């Protein structure tokens, strides 16, 4: 029993532990505390103080009118969003106020006679080969180009042919003719129904009557 007890490690000597701790604390090569550093504070710049004072004075001057001002800003934001996402609203606004454009000027879109005849000759050349879809497409695309030359603000990349056909800026007769051509092309492209000779003759006749009726 005595031999077994002698072989076990004993508790450290308290005096030795205290001495080791003292030496550790007095060792200048070991840093226990971080040095205190004063945070340097800078006053706000004068321009910022001036801006704050100006805002404060404006708020005091406006006083109870703030709700009306905020309501006006909200209405302005709603109007901007409507004009951004609804092209028809822009068309209505443009037609209503006109940008100083005489009212009769907006009613004058008709293809030039020479241009219309050249277009019909090219389209007829396709139709004589039985390519009625391509002939109608040609009428549509050339008409869009013609409208864009007349009023570039009507034709925008984001608009479809149907959007252009419904534009309030187009005269009623032109809108009817253009809408008919658009409908024929949409049947061909999206409904998978190739145009017949009769379909082509209807679209051609409407365009020719409109473009050449005064010639």
C-alpha positions in Angstrom: 0.0 0.0 0.0 2.8 2.4 0.9 4.6 1.6 -2.3 1.5 2.2 -4.4 0.9 5.6 -2.7 4.4 6.7 -3.3 4.1 6.0 -7.1 1.1 8.4 -7.5 1.7 12.0 -8.5 0.9 14.4 -5.6 -0.7 17.8 -5.6 1.6 20.7 -6.6 3.3 22.6 -3.8 1.2 25.8 -3.1 4.2 27.8 -2.5 5.8 26.8 -5.8 2.6 27.6 -7.6 2.4 31.0 -6.0 6.0 31.8 -6.9 5.4 30.8 -10.5 2.3 33.0 -10.7 4.3 35.9 -9.2 7.0 35.5 -11.8 4.4 35.4 -14.6 2.8 38.6 -13.4 6.1 40.4 -13.1 7.4 39.3 -16.6 7.5 42.5 -18.7 7.6 40.5 -21.9 4.0 39.4 -21.4 1.2 41.9 -22.0 -2.0 41.3 -20.0 -3.9 44.6 -20.6 -4.5 46.4 -23.9 -3.5 50.0 -23.9 -6.3 52.5 -23.7 -6.9 54.5 -26.8 -8.9 57.6 -26.9 -11.4 57.8 -29.8 -11.0 61.0 -31.7 -14.3 62.6 -32.4 -14.8 65.0 -35.3 -17.7 67.4 -35.5 -20.0 67.1 -38.5 -19.1 69.1 -41.5 -20.6 72.6 -41.8 -22.4 71.8 -45.0 -24.3 69.0 -43.3 -25.3 71.2 -40.4 -26.4 73.9 -42.9 -28.5 71.3 -44.8 -30.1 70.1 -41.5 -30.9 73.6 -40.5 -32.5 74.4 -43.9 -34.6 71.3 -43.8 -35.7 72.2 -40.2 -36.6 75.7 -41.3 -38.5 74.4 -44.3 -40.5 72.0 -42.2 -41.4 74.7 -39.7 -42.5 77.0 -42.5 -44.6 74.4 -44.3 -46.1 73.2 -41.0 -49.6 71.6 -41.4 -49.3 71.6 -45.2 -47.0 68.5 -45.1 -49.8 66.0 -45.6 -50.9 67.9 -48.8 -47.4 67.9 -50.1 -46.9 64.2 -49.5 -50.3 63.5 -51.1 -49.3 65.5 -54.2 -46.0 63.6 -54.5 -47.8 60.3 -54.2 -50.2 61.3 -57.0 -47.3 62.4 -59.1 -45.6 59.0 -58.6 -48.8 57.2 -59.6 -49.1 59.3 -62.7 -45.5 58.6 -63.7 -46.0 54.8 -63.2 -49.2 54.9 -65.3 -47.5 56.7 -68.2 -44.5 54.4 -68.0 -46.4 51.1 -68.1 -49.5 52.0 -70.2 -48.6 53.4 -73.7 -52.2 54.1 -74.4 -52.2 56.6 -71.5 -49.3 58.4 -73.1 -51.1 58.5 -76.5 -54.2 59.9 -74.8 -52.2 62.6 -73.1 -50.4 63.4 -76.3 -53.6 63.7 -78.3 -55.4 65.7 -75.5 -52.7 68.4 -75.2 -51.2 68.0 -78.6 -47.8 69.5 -77.9 -48.9 72.5 -79.9 -49.6 70.3 -82.9 -52.7 71.5 -84.9 -55.6 69.0 -84.6 -56.0 68.6 -88.3 -52.3 67.6 -88.7 -52.9 64.4 -86.8 -55.5 63.3 -89.3 -53.3 63.4 -92.4 -51.6 60.0 -92.5 -52.0 58.4 -95.9 -49.2 56.6 -97.7 -47.7 58.5 -100.6 -49.2 57.3 -103.9 -45.8 56.4 -105.5 -44.8 54.5 -102.3 -48.1 52.7 -102.1 -48.0 51.6 -105.8 -44.4 50.3 -105.4 -45.4 48.4 -102.3 -48.4 46.8 -104.1 -46.3 45.8 -107.0 -43.8 44.0 -104.7 -46.6 42.4 -102.8 -48.5 41.3 -105.9 -45.3 39.7 -107.2 -45.3 37.5 -104.1 -49.0 36.8 -104.4 -48.7 35.6 -108.0 -46.5 32.9 -106.6 -49.1 31.8 -104.1 -47.1 33.4 -101.3 -50.0 35.2 -99.7 -48.7 35.2 -96.2 -45.5 36.9 -97.3 -47.4 39.4 -99.3 -49.5 40.4 -96.3 -46.5 40.5 -94.1 -44.9 42.9 -96.6 -47.9 45.2 -96.5 -47.8 45.2 -92.7 -44.1 45.9 -92.2 -44.0 48.6 -94.9 -47.1 50.2 -93.4 -45.4 50.3 -90.0 -42.3 51.9 -91.5 -44.6 54.5 -93.2 -46.4 55.2 -89.9 -43.0 55.6 -88.2 -41.8 58.1 -90.8 -45.1 60.1 -90.3 -45.2 59.9 -86.5 -42.2 58.3 -84.9 -43.6 58.6 -81.4 -46.4 56.1 -82.3 -44.0 53.2 -83.1 -41.8 51.9 -80.3 -39.9 48.7 -80.0 -42.0 47.6 -77.0 -45.3 47.8 -79.0 -46.9 45.0 -81.0 -48.6 45.5 -84.3 -51.9 45.3 -82.5 -50.8 48.1 -80.2 -49.9 50.3 -83.1 -53.2 49.5 -84.8 -55.1 50.7 -81.7 -53.2 54.0 -81.4 -55.5 56.9 -81.0 -53.2 59.0 -83.2 -54.1 57.1 -86.3 -57.1 58.4 -88.3 -60.2 56.2 -88.1 -59.9 55.0 -91.7 -56.2 54.2 -91.4 -56.8 52.4 -88.1 -59.5 50.2 -89.7 -57.3 49.2 -92.7 -54.2 48.6 -90.6 -56.2 46.6 -88.1 -57.4 44.3 -90.9 -53.9 43.7 -92.2 -52.7 43.0 -88.6 -55.5 40.5 -88.1 -54.7 38.6 -91.3 -51.0 38.4 -90.4 -51.8 37.2 -86.9 -54.0 34.4 -88.2 -51.1 33.4 -90.4 -48.4 33.6 -87.8 -50.1 32.5 -84.6 -53.2 30.6 -85.5 -51.3 28.4 -88.1 -53.9 29.3 -90.8 -52.1 30.1 -94.1 -53.8 33.0 -95.9 -55.9 32.1 -99.0 -56.1 34.1 -102.2 -59.4 35.6 -100.9 -57.7 36.7 -97.6 -55.0 38.4 -99.6 -57.4 40.1 -101.9 -59.3 41.5 -99.0 -56.2 42.9 -97.3 -54.9 44.3 -100.6 -58.2 45.8 -101.6 -58.5 47.6 -98.3 -55.0 49.0 -98.5 -55.3 50.0 -102.1 -58.6 51.8 -101.5 -57.1 53.7 -98.6 -53.8 54.5 -100.1 -54.8 55.1 -103.7 -58.4 56.2 -103.4 -57.6 59.8 -103.8 -55.1 59.2 -106.8 
